[in-house]
């Protein structure tokens, strides 16, 4: 009996040890850089569970063009004369899921890196095809991108809003918003100074202007719209590349949300109308946009929670078809997102307020 117990205990220990190694080692599995992607397991659209009660998901997309050509519906992927894929309508370099949870009183931003490998919409039951996530809009359209993200992350996303750089710039500069406040580190300051951002467009409280000033001090700076877009596009100011780019996109969105905290419902509705007028494409009608504004208004005292897909342990670099990309452990990403959406990590800002009429 003692020998049997010893064998069972050893087997359990081996299972947990080697299981943990395999789990933790996914990102560094020792695979060659140039290879074919591993098979991707998705959740088919018709098998997706419904959204959690009170949660409303919106896909916010930013294409990599200042002035874009609207993509017609129902067309084939654009190609050049040689049959090679053509970037005609723009690639989605900013991909963020905005979740408004009116039941748990939460606002969540989930960003997805632009070079994540996905199972392409033209895959079949017998033939899987793979490509970068930021190519899906240009090749197959926004509805296909909604479906692709939904099937890879295991949540139903039906509503999207698409912007180009110029439209995001205009929204940030709208009356009542008039720019955003963002904390900059020394690398970001040097990068923006090298980009020669417009005079007076990135200034701190002491009036220090980043324009041609790479030694400006670290701290919080006020951005106008054009420079905020340049900040969102920073990719080479540090070693993390696109991973930090997604963080900067979330920083701008969070800063915009902070500016909206003092809005009245009428101002929130005016902003919703402005967004309807300043986007490249959306499948939301005006009433749905006003509903979203109403949800956001009711959550204006929330601390914004953020998640990046993938986590560092769920991604590994890959080169295939002469294309540099990132291979994602999508089942692990689905579990992390489900945990994020189901469990409150933070509380409302108002819960931290202390009455100032207490006795000293």
N, C-alpha and C positions, 0 to 999 in steps of 0.2 A: 504493500500500500504506500509506504514511504517513497519507494522508487517511482511509482506511478504519479504521485503528487509532485515529485521532483521533475519528472518529464513534462507534466502539464505546466508547471510554473516556468520552466525553461522555454516552452513553446510560447507561452503568453508574453514573456519578456522579449523573446526574439521578434514576435509579431509587432509589439509596440515599438521596439527599437528600430527595426528595419522599416516599419511603416512610417515612423517619424522621419527617418532619413530620406525615404522616398518622397514624402510630402514636402520636406524642407528643401530638398535638392532638385525640385522640378525646374527652377530657374537656371540652375547650373548643372544640368544633366550630362554635360560633357559631349554634347552633340556637335557635329561639325557646323560651322557658321553657314556654309552654303549647302542647302538641303531642301527637300520637299517638306511642306508643313505636315504635322501629324493630323490625323482625322479629327474634325471638330464635332463634338456632340452638341446639338442644339435642342431646344424645346419647340416642336412644331407649333405654328400659330394657333391651330385649332385645339391644342392641348394646354395652352397657357392658362394659368389660374386667373381669376378676376382680380382686379386691383383691390388692395385692402380697403376696408370701409373708411370713407372720408379722404382717401388719397387721390390726388389728381396729378397725372404726369404730363409734362409738356416738354417736347424735344426742341431745344434752342440750337440753331445751326448757324454758323458763320462761314461763308465761302471766301476763298482767298483772292477776291477781286474787289477793287474799289468801285467799279461800275460794271455790273454784270448783265448778261443776256438771260432773260427768264427761260427756263427749260420747258419746252412744250411737253404735254402729256402724251403717253402712248408711243413714243419714238424709240427706235433702237439705240444702243450705245453709240455715240459719235465716234467716227474713225476718220483717219486721213486717207489720202489717195492710195497709200500703200497698205491700207487695212489695219494700221496700228492705231491703238486707242488714242483719242484726242481729247485734251482738256478744253472743252468748248464752253461749258456752263459753270465751271469752277469746282474746286474740291472743298469739302467741308473740313477746314482746319480747326474749327471750334465746334465741339460736340458736347453739349451739356444737357442733362435731364434735370428739369426743375420739378420738384415734387412739393405740392402744397397739401398739407395734411390738416384738414379742418377738424378732425376728430381728436387727434393727439396733440394738436396745436404745435405744428412743426413746419419749418421750411427746410428743404434739403436740396443740395446741388451735387449731382453726380457727374463728373467729367470723364470722358473716354479719350485716350490718346489717339491721335490722328492716324498713326501708322500701324494700328492693331490689325492683325490678320483675321479675316472673317470668312465664313462660308458664303460665297456669292449668291445673289438671287437667282442666277441662271443655273444653279446646281439642280440635279435630278436625283431620284431615288437610287439610281445606279452610277451616277457620276458626280462627285463633289468637285467643285471648282473654288479656288481660294484667291483672295486679293486683299488690298488694304481697305479699311473701313471708310477712309475719306474719299475714295473714288466712287462709292456707291451712288451718291446723289447725281453726279455728272453722268454716270453710265445708265442708271436705272430709274432715277427720280426720287423725290422725298418720301413718297409713300412706301417705296421699296426699302428705303433706309430705316423708316420707322419699324417696319416688319422685321428687318434684319437685326436691329438692335434689340427688339422685343424677344426674338427667338434665341439670341445669344445670352441675354441677361435674365430671361424667365419672367418678365413683367410686361403687361400689355400697354403699349404706347401708341396712341392713335393721333394725337394732336401735335403739330409742329409749326414753328415759325422760323423762316429762313431770312438771314440778313447778309448783305455784303458789307465791306469795311466802311463805305461811305454812309450807309444807313445807320450803322452802330455809332459812328462819329456824330451824326445828326441827332440821334436820340440822347446821347450823353450831353449834348449842348442845348437840349430843350430848355425853355424857361421853366424855372422851378427845380431843375436838376443842375444845369450849368456847371458840369464837370464833376469829377470824383476825386476823393482823397485816398492816396495809396502810399504805403510805406515802401521806400526804396533802399536797397543795400548798395554798397559801393560799386559792385560789378554792374548792376542795372544802371546806375548813374553814368558810369563810363560808357556803357553801350548807347544810352540815349543821347549823350553829348556827341558821340561819334556819328550818330544818325542826324545830328544837327536839327533837333526838334525846334519848332517855331519859337521865336522869342516870346516869353511870357506865358507859354503853354504848360510848363512844368515848374512851379514855383512853391517854395515852402513858406511857412508863416512869417519868417524873417525877410522875405522878399528875395531869397537866393534863387537864381534862375539856373536851371540845368543846361540851358542853351550854351553850347561850347564851353561848358564848365565841368570837366571830368573830375575835379576835386571838390565838388559840392558835397556838403556833409550828408551822411545817412539820416533818414528820418521820413516824416510824412510830407508828401508834396501834393499840391492840387493840380490835377490834369484837366486840360481841355480835351474835347472829343478826339481830335486827330492824333494827339500824342498818346491818349489812352489806348487807341488801336495799335500804335507802334509798340507800346509797352506789352500789350497782349500777344504780339507777334515775336517778342524776344525769345530766341532759342539758343543762342550761343554765348550767353553771359555767364554760364556755369557748365559744369560737366553733366548735368542731368537732362539737357536738351528738351525734348518734347514733354518730359514729365513735369518740368517746371513751367513750361508754356501752359499746360492745362491748369496749373495752380494760378497763374497770372490771369487767365480768363475768369476763373472763379473769384479772384480778388476784385476784378472790375465789377462783376455782377453783384458781389457782396457789398461793394462800395455804393453801387446804385441803389441797392435795397436799403442801405443805411440812410441815403438821402430821402427815401420815400417814407421813412418812419413817421414823419410829422405831417404827411399829406392828409387832407380831408378826403372823404369818399368821392366828392366831386373832382378833386385833383387826380385821384387814382383813375377815375373814369376818363378824364382828359388825357392822361398818359396812355391808357388803353387805346383811345382813339388815335393818338399820335403813332403808336406802334403799328396799328392797322394801316396807317398811311405811309409808314417808313419801314416797310419790309419787302423783301423780294418775292416771297410767296408764303402763304399759310393756308391750311385747310380749316381754319377757325373762322366762323362768321362773327359779326360784331357782338351779338348777344353772348356767344361763348367767350369772347375776349373780355366783355364786361363782367361775366361771371368769374373769370380768372382774376380780374382786378378786385372784385368783391372778396374772393377768398384771400388774396394777398393782403388786402386792407385789414381783414379780421385777424391776420397773423403778423401785423406790423411790429409787434413787440417781441417777436421771437428772435433768439440767437440762431443765425444761419449755420446749419450743419453741412459738412462737406465730406465727400468720398471721391477718391480717384480710382478708376478702373484702368489698368490692373494695379493690385498691390505689388510691391517690389518682388515678393516671392512667387508671383504668378506670371512672370513675363521673362522671355528670353529672346535675344536678338536672332534674326534669321535673314539670309539672303537667298532669294529664289526668283527665277525668271528675271535676273538682273535687277532686282528690286530689293532695297533694304527695308526691313519691316520688323515688327515685334510679334512674336508668337505668344498667345495668351492661354492660360489655363482657365477656360471659360466656365467649367463646372465649379471651380473654386471661386471665381468672380461672382457667379450667381449666388453662392452661399453667403458671401460677404455682403452683397447688395441686399439680399433677403434679411439678413441680420440687421443691417443698417436701417432698412425701412420699417422693420417690425419693433425695434427697441429704441426708445428715446434715450439719446446720449446726453442731451443738454436740456436746460429749462429756459423758460422765457426770461428775457432781460428784465422784465418788470418784477420778477421774483427776487431780484437782487437789490431792488430799491429799498432804502432804509429811510423811515420817516425822520425828518429833521426837527420834530417838535418834542423829542424825548428830552428828559432832564439831563443836563450835563453832569 
